[in-house]
Amino acid sequence: QQQVKQSPQSLIVQKGGISIINCAYENTAFDYFPWYQQFPGKGPALLIAIRPDVSEKKEGRFTISFNKSAKQFSLHIMDSQPGDSATYFCAASPLELLTDSWGKLQFGAGTQVVVTP
Amino acid sequence: KAGVTQTPRYLIKTRGQQVTLSCSPISGHRSVSWYQQTPGQGLQFLFEYFSETQRNKGNFPGRFSGRQFSNSRSEMNVSTLELGDSALYLCASSLGESTGELFFGEGSRLTVL
């Protein structure tokens, strides 16, 4: 049972456009929500992360929006570039020690983003 | 600073064999986690070690095991390999005090024939 649901499975966006990826979770113990970027042949790399005390976090062209009441969060990639073509994973976990799920990230299924020139 | 190093990068085994994968974390990182990545199931947590102790484990059969050494290096072992064990096995290290940034290696791609 997937604890974090991610959509869409794939998306194609033109250079300069906005890519939007959505995730939803059920476990209210989750309080750490990172996004990872993975290129072919490489391991995932942390892109940006948010904790539920803020509703939005921006780092460069990447923004996370977080809706605690709806238990949803999303990644926006502004001014998408061909170099952003990769698979993006949302994830969630509890932040603190001594919970059942501590230390293990629950990943979404991933979104393959293709940015066309 | 060197990243997470996993060996071997690629390996082919046959059903029934066993395999050991190795992971060297970033210097100073005391936590090592292992994940299995497949096209069908995505990224799934296997187990996490901190200071040589397994702190958490995922829902995998007992054929999957791991350990961590005093220098924080970790190994995972899969015994009696099945076709479905074909996957990319990713190791990630972190400081380990809380769920913070995981630094992933490039993975060991296992093919079971």
Interface residues (C-beta under 8 A of the other chain):
Chain A: Q2 Y32 P34 Y36 G41 K42 G43 P44 A45 L46 A49 F89 S93 P94 L95 E96 L97 S101 W102 G103 K104 L105 Q106 F107 G108 A109 G110
Chain B: V4 S31 S33 Y35 G42 L43 Q44 F45 E48 F50 R55 N56 G58 L90 A92 S98 T99 G100 E101 L102 F103 F104 G105 E106 G107
